[in-house]
């Protein structure tokens, strides 16, 4: 098995189909599960890294190749990209090995005539790393940010205009850092049980860090698949980002409440809400397709949450049975996804200004409908995994105007330092600033019941 050829095939497949890289890479690693851990780690890192650094890699290739990147044959383009990634970002691999393996692959895949070209470009990069010239940071800062951090220029402009240039660079830096998997330990576990579970993971070679903010939140690294961790089958924990946990914390769910989650898949917040209810009340978890509701049901069964009821529903269409039923309405809506680029690098290449306008329209269509599910005294938790004022703060303003709503301070419900920042009833979490994905949380209620 040639692991570099596996990477090459992943990249070629990504260039041909509309699949997210994390999904395809996971499927390929499952197919080649018999490979040892180092080989699988190599495949994952090079495939993911080549995608996430594509703009910078193409910029470098442009300095050393007479053939423009966009005019290269697809296989040669992906072969050079993945090899360039290894030369620039994987210091432990000898440059000569990278070049030799690329030449062998070109020959094996019937590009014998281009072996010399591949060898020449890669050896030139290997010998000229110190001479690479990037856009000038002082005179063309935003182009520099785009190239150096591999972010489309229009998105650099978006982040700079929304949050300022300094914070924009912090965000871009964070997107390129390896992130641990965030896990929520079941709240029914006592502190001693949590410690024993964490100790077991550490003995499995997993790096575990407990969150300073929530006693049941931990991050894990070096796990050979979440499913392999002790306690998974028994429902002792669920994969859930800290930002998502904060939504449920801020909701201040009380025993006996009815919680409706209108876009619930894969079920993290719905199951967390059920844990808060401790066997009382009910959580109605809805999503659009059978594939999504099946995922919720699978997680519900594993977590043994009998007070969660899964329904296949289109959030744009009123379910009359739900009208006026929600003490807490969870509305984590489809969004542009800019806050999770660090986990799903393809997003930055797929999202467009037009698609952001379209998703904003969808959000408002859903909100016009689901607000009907609130009890007169109920609260809505509106959230997105993006960093876009139009989808976040401006949508909160729209909700307040259209439906006579007001924001509710979350200061007493969230741990420091989040609580102070959320006194006005909403908070924008930033990667690189907070130890979370980019995430927006707002808490609202109708004004007449203030």
C-alpha positions in Angstrom: 0.0 0.0 0.0 1.4 3.4 -1.1 0.0 5.9 1.4 1.0 8.8 -0.9 -1.1 7.3 -3.7 -4.0 7.1 -1.3 -3.7 10.8 -0.6 -3.4 11.5 -4.3 -6.6 9.6 -5.0 -8.4 11.5 -2.2 -7.4 14.8 -3.6 -8.4 13.8 -7.2 -11.8 12.6 -5.8 -12.3 15.9 -4.0 -11.6 17.8 -7.2 -14.3 15.7 -9.1 -17.2 15.6 -6.6 -19.1 17.7 -4.2 -18.1 15.9 -1.0 -16.5 17.5 2.0 -12.9 16.5 2.7 -13.5 15.4 6.3 -16.3 13.1 5.1 -14.2 11.6 2.3 -11.0 11.2 4.4 -13.0 9.5 7.2 -14.4 7.0 4.6 -11.0 6.3 3.1 -9.5 5.7 6.6 -12.3 3.4 7.4 -11.7 1.5 4.2 -8.0 1.1 5.0 -8.5 0.5 8.7 -5.9 -2.3 8.6 -3.1 0.2 8.1 -1.0 1.1 11.2 -1.6 4.3 13.1 1.3 6.1 11.6 0.2 5.4 8.0 -3.3 6.5 8.7 -2.0 9.7 10.5 0.1 10.5 7.4 -2.8 10.1 5.0 -5.0 12.3 7.2 -2.5 15.0 7.7 -1.3 15.3 4.1 -4.8 15.2 2.7 -6.2 17.7 5.2 -3.2 19.9 5.1 -3.1 20.1 1.3 -6.7 21.2 1.2 -6.4 23.7 4.0 -3.2 25.3 2.7 -4.2 25.2 -1.0 -4.0 29.0 -1.7 -0.5 29.3 -0.2 0.7 26.1 -2.0 -0.6 27.3 -5.3 1.1 30.7 -4.8 4.4 28.9 -4.1 4.0 26.6 -7.1 3.4 29.7 -9.2 6.9 30.9 -8.4 8.6 27.7 -9.4 6.6 26.3 -12.2 6.4 27.7 -15.8 3.0 26.1 -16.2 0.3 28.0 -14.2 -1.4 25.8 -11.6 -4.8 26.2 -13.3 -3.4 24.8 -16.6 -1.7 21.7 -15.1 -3.2 18.3 -15.7 -5.4 17.4 -12.7 -3.3 14.5 -11.5 0.0 16.5 -11.8 -1.6 19.5 -10.1 -2.7 17.4 -7.0 0.6 15.5 -7.0 2.5 18.8 -6.9 0.2 20.3 -4.3 0.5 17.3 -1.8 4.3 17.2 -2.4 4.7 20.9 -1.9 2.7 20.6 1.4 5.2 18.0 2.6 8.2 20.1 1.7 6.8 23.3 3.4 5.1 21.9 6.4 6.5 18.4 7.3 10.0 19.0 8.4 10.6 15.4 9.5 10.2 14.0 6.0 13.4 14.3 3.9 13.0 16.6 0.9 14.7 14.0 -1.3 12.1 11.4 -0.3 9.2 13.7 -1.1 10.7 14.4 -4.6 11.5 10.8 -5.4 8.1 9.5 -4.3 6.4 12.1 -6.4 8.4 11.1 -9.5 7.6 7.5 -8.9 3.9 8.2 -8.6 3.9 10.3 -11.8 5.5 7.3 -13.6 3.1 4.8 -12.1 0.1 6.9 -13.1 1.2 7.0 -16.7 2.8 10.5 -16.8 6.3 9.3 -17.6 6.8 12.3 -19.9 6.3 14.7 -17.0 8.6 13.0 -14.5 11.3 15.5 -15.2 8.9 18.4 -14.8 7.7 17.1 -11.5 11.2 16.5 -10.3 12.4 19.9 -11.4 9.6 21.9 -9.7 9.8 20.0 -6.4 13.6 20.1 -6.2 13.5 23.9 -7.0 11.0 24.4 -4.1 13.1 22.2 -1.8 16.2 24.2 -2.5 14.5 27.6 -2.6 12.3 27.5 0.5 14.1 30.5 2.0 13.7 32.5 -1.2 9.9 32.3 -1.4 8.4 35.8 -1.7 5.0 36.4 -0.2 2.9 39.5 -0.7 4.3 42.4 1.4 2.8 42.5 4.8 3.3 46.2 5.2 2.1 47.5 1.8 -0.5 44.8 0.9 -1.6 43.4 4.3 -4.9 41.8 3.2 -3.4 40.1 0.2 -0.6 38.8 2.5 -3.3 37.4 4.9 -5.1 35.7 2.1 -2.0 34.0 0.7 -0.1 33.2 3.9 -3.2 31.8 5.8 -4.8 30.3 2.6 -8.1 32.3 2.9 -9.9 33.6 -0.2 -9.3 37.3 -0.5 -13.0 38.2 -0.2 -13.3 36.4 3.1 -10.3 38.2 4.4 -12.1 41.4 3.5 -15.2 40.2 5.3 -13.4 39.4 8.5 -11.4 42.6 8.4 -14.5 44.7 7.9 -16.5 42.9 10.5 -13.9 42.5 13.2 -10.8 44.6 12.3 -7.5 43.5 10.8 -5.8 42.4 14.0 -8.6 40.1 15.1 -8.9 38.9 11.5 -5.3 37.6 11.6 -6.0 36.0 15.0 -8.9 34.1 13.5 -7.0 33.0 10.5 -4.1 31.7 12.6 -6.6 29.8 14.7 -8.2 28.1 11.7 -4.8 26.5 10.8 -4.1 25.1 14.3 -4.9 21.5 15.1 -8.0 21.3 17.3 -8.8 18.7 19.8 -12.2 16.9 19.8 -14.5 18.4 22.4 -16.5 16.0 24.5 -19.4 16.4 27.0 -19.3 13.9 29.8 -22.8 12.7 30.8 -23.9 15.0 33.7 -25.3 12.0 35.6 -21.7 10.9 36.1 -20.3 11.8 39.5 -17.0 13.5 39.8 -15.3 10.3 40.8 -16.8 8.5 37.8 -15.5 11.2 35.5 -12.0 11.0 36.9 -12.0 7.2 36.5 -13.1 7.5 32.9 -10.5 10.1 32.1 -7.8 8.0 33.7 -8.9 5.1 31.5 -8.6 7.2 28.4 -5.1 8.4 29.4 -4.0 4.8 29.9 -5.2 4.2 26.3 -2.7 6.9 25.2 -5.3 9.7 24.8 -4.4 13.2 25.7 -7.2 14.7 27.8 -7.7 18.2 29.0 -10.6 19.3 31.3 -12.3 22.6 30.5 -11.8 25.4 33.0 -15.4 26.5 32.3 -17.7 23.5 32.6 -17.0 20.5 34.9 -18.4 18.0 32.3 -16.5 19.4 29.2 -13.2 17.9 28.1 -11.0 17.8 25.0 -9.3 14.7 23.7 -6.5 14.2 21.3 -4.7 11.1 19.8 -7.8 9.0 20.2 -7.9 6.2 17.6 -11.5 7.0 16.8 -14.0 8.3 19.3 -16.0 5.1 19.0 -13.0 3.2 20.5 -12.9 5.2 23.7 -14.1 3.5 26.9 -17.6 4.5 27.8 -18.8 5.3 24.3 -21.1 2.4 23.8 -22.5 2.9 27.4 -23.4 6.5 26.6 -21.0 8.0 29.1 -20.2 10.9 26.8 -21.1 12.7 23.5 -19.0 14.7 21.0 -20.1 18.3 21.4 -18.2 21.6 21.1 -18.0 23.8 24.1 -19.8 26.5 22.3 -22.8 24.2 21.8 -22.8 23.3 25.5 -22.9 27.0 26.3 -26.2 27.3 24.4 -27.8 24.8 26.7 -26.3 26.3 29.8 -27.6 29.8 28.8 -31.1 28.4 28.3 -31.4 27.7 32.0 -33.6 24.7 31.4 -35.8 23.7 34.4 -37.3 20.4 35.5 -40.5 19.7 33.6 -39.8 22.0 30.7 -40.7 21.2 27.1 -37.7 21.9 24.9 -38.1 22.0 21.1 -34.9 21.8 18.9 -36.0 22.6 15.4 -32.7 21.8 13.5 -31.3 19.2 15.9 -29.0 16.8 14.0 -26.8 15.2 15.1 -28.5 15.8 18.5 -25.8 17.3 20.7 -27.9 20.2 22.2 -31.1 18.1 22.3 -29.4 15.4 24.3 -27.7 17.9 26.5 -31.1 19.6 27.2 -32.5 16.1 28.1 -29.6 15.7 30.6 -30.5 19.0 32.2 -34.1 17.8 32.5 -32.9 14.7 34.5 -35.7 12.4 33.3 -38.5 15.0 33.6 -40.2 17.0 30.8 -39.5 16.3 27.2 -37.2 17.3 24.3 -38.7 17.2 20.8 -35.8 17.0 18.4 -36.6 17.7 14.8 -34.7 17.7 11.5 -35.4 17.7 7.8 -34.3 14.2 6.5 -34.4 10.6 7.6 -30.6 10.5 7.5 -30.5 13.3 10.0 -33.2 12.0 12.3 -31.6 8.6 12.2 -28.4 10.1 13.6 -30.3 11.8 16.4 -32.1 8.6 17.2 -28.8 6.6 17.2 -27.3 9.1 19.7 -30.5 9.2 21.7 -30.5 5.4 22.1 -26.8 5.3 23.0 -27.1 8.1 25.6 -30.3 6.4 27.0 -32.4 9.5 26.9 -36.0 8.3 27.1 -37.4 11.9 27.3 -36.2 12.8 23.8 -38.7 12.4 21.0 -37.3 12.5 17.4 -39.4 13.8 14.5 -38.7 14.4 10.9 -39.9 17.9 10.2 -39.2 20.7 7.8 -38.5 23.8 10.0 -40.0 26.0 7.3 -43.4 24.3 7.7 -45.6 24.8 10.8 -46.2 21.7 12.9 -49.5 22.7 14.6 -49.0 20.2 17.4 -45.9 22.2 18.5 -47.6 25.7 18.5 -47.3 27.3 21.9 -45.5 24.3 23.5 -41.9 25.4 24.0 -40.6 26.6 27.3 -37.2 26.6 25.5 -36.8 26.8 21.7 -33.4 25.8 20.4 -32.9 27.3 16.9 -29.4 26.5 15.8 -30.0 27.2 12.1 -28.3 26.5 8.8 -25.7 29.1 8.3 -22.6 30.0 6.2 -20.4 28.0 8.6 -17.5 30.5 8.8 -16.9 29.6 12.4 -16.0 26.0 11.8 -13.6 26.5 8.9 -10.9 25.2 11.2 -12.7 21.8 11.3 -14.1 21.9 7.7 -11.6 23.7 5.5 -13.6 23.2 2.3 -16.1 25.8 3.6 -13.8 28.6 2.7 -13.7 27.5 -0.9 -17.4 26.8 -1.3 -19.1 29.7 0.4 -19.8 32.8 -1.7 -21.5 36.2 -1.1 -24.5 34.9 -2.9 -24.7 31.7 -0.8 -24.5 33.8 2.4 -27.4 35.9 1.2 -29.4 32.8 0.4 -28.8 31.2 3.8 -29.8 34.5 5.5 -33.1 34.3 3.6 -33.6 30.7 4.8 -32.9 31.6 8.4 -35.6 34.2 8.4 -38.0 31.9 6.7 -37.4 29.3 9.5 -37.5 31.9 12.3 -40.9 33.3 11.1 -42.3 29.8 11.4 -40.7 28.4 14.6 -41.3 31.5 16.7 -44.9 30.2 16.8 -43.7 27.3 19.0 -42.8 29.5 21.9 -45.0 29.6 25.0 -45.9 33.3 25.9 -43.2 33.1 28.6 -40.8 30.8 26.7 -37.2 31.7 25.6 -35.6 31.2 22.2 -31.9 30.3 22.0 -30.9 31.5 18.5 -27.4 30.3 17.5 -25.2 29.8 14.4 -21.7 28.4 13.8 -20.7 31.4 11.8 -19.0 34.9 12.1 -21.2 37.2 10.1 -23.0 40.1 11.6 -25.8 39.8 9.0 -26.6 36.3 10.2 -26.0 37.1 13.8 -26.4 40.5 15.5 -28.5 41.9 12.6 -30.8 38.9 12.7 -31.3 39.4 16.5 -32.3 43.0 15.7 -34.7 41.8 13.1 -36.3 39.3 15.5 -36.8 42.0 18.1 -38.5 44.3 15.5 -40.6 41.7 13.8 -41.8 39.7 16.8 -41.7 42.2 19.7 -38.9 40.3 21.3 -36.0 41.4 23.5 -32.7 39.9 24.4 -32.2 38.4 27.9 -28.9 38.7 29.8 -27.0 35.4 30.0 -24.5 36.8 32.6 -25.8 34.7 35.4 -26.1 31.5 33.3 -22.7 31.3 31.7 -19.3 30.8 33.3 -16.7 33.5 33.3 -15.4 35.0 31.1 -18.4 34.3 28.8 -21.0 35.6 31.2 -19.8 39.2 31.4 -19.6 39.4 27.6 -23.1 38.1 27.3 -24.8 40.6 29.6 -26.6 42.2 26.6 -28.2 38.9 25.7 -25.9 37.7 22.9 -22.2 36.8 22.4 -20.0 36.2 19.4 -17.4 33.5 20.2 -14.2 33.7 18.2 -11.6 31.0 17.5 -8.3 32.2 18.7 -10.0 34.4 21.4 -12.2 31.8 23.0 -11.4 28.1 23.2 -14.3 27.3 21.0 -15.4 27.3 17.3 -16.6 30.5 15.9 -20.2 30.6 17.3 -23.0 33.0 18.0 -25.5 32.7 20.8 -28.5 34.9 21.6 -31.2 34.5 24.2 -34.6 36.1 23.5 -38.1 36.3 24.8 -41.3 38.3 24.0 -41.3 41.8 25.3 -44.8 41.7 26.8 -43.7 39.1 29.3 -40.5 40.8 30.5 
